[in-house]
Amino acid sequence: MRLDHQAAFTLIELIAVLVIVGILATTVLIRITPGDADLQTAKNDVLAGLIFARETAMARSDGASTVTFVITSTTDTTIDVQVNGVSINNLNQSYPLILAGDVEITDSEQQLLFTNLGETTEQIITLEESDTSLVINVSGVGYAY
């Protein structure tokens, strides 16, 4: 006995359904945890600022410039990259930068001075929003993770 027609889904149909389910799941997760998105955005901003400060210090390798990464937490939490005490403004980013949402940093003010080799003092930066926190470690050679 030979079957001429079998009822089944094609591989393309199955992949399309999986893609749609993945998109819906991602959307639902983002809407369920909006605070985490602000915290992650703030962490990315701090990491980008630290990397920018380190690279700026190494680019000005003459040693005459002082590059400082400053975190202040008064009314709004801000990060700033300064060269000789003046905030940097370039095409891609201007400082000081206000962090997203209600993100706070545990220490009210922190400063990291970068040498012309990109080195700084070891430090732990803790970002908090409501009951969630993220930690950024800065090593002595200037790497932040």
Stockholm file with secondary structure:
# STOCKHOLM 1.0

chainA/1-145         MRLDHQAAFTLIELIAVLVIVGILATTVLIRITPGDADLQTAKNDVLAGLIFARETAMARSDGASTVTFVITSTTDTTIDVQVNGVSINNLNQSYPLILAGDVEITDSEQQLLFTNLGETTEQIITLEESDTSLVINVSGVGYAY
#=GR chainA/1-145 SS CCCSCCCCCCHHHHHHHHHHHHHHHHHHHHHHCHHHHHHHHHHHHHHHHHHHHHHHHHHSTTSCCCEEEEEEESSSEEEEEEETTEECBCSSCBSSEECSTTCEESSSEEEEEECTTSCCCCEEEEEEETTEEEEEEECTTSCBC
#=GC SS_cons         CCCSCCCCCCHHHHHHHHHHHHHHHHHHHHHHCHHHHHHHHHHHHHHHHHHHHHHHHHHSTTSCCCEEEEEEESSSEEEEEEETTEECBCSSCBSSEECSTTCEESSSEEEEEECTTSCCCCEEEEEEETTEEEEEEECTTSCBC
//
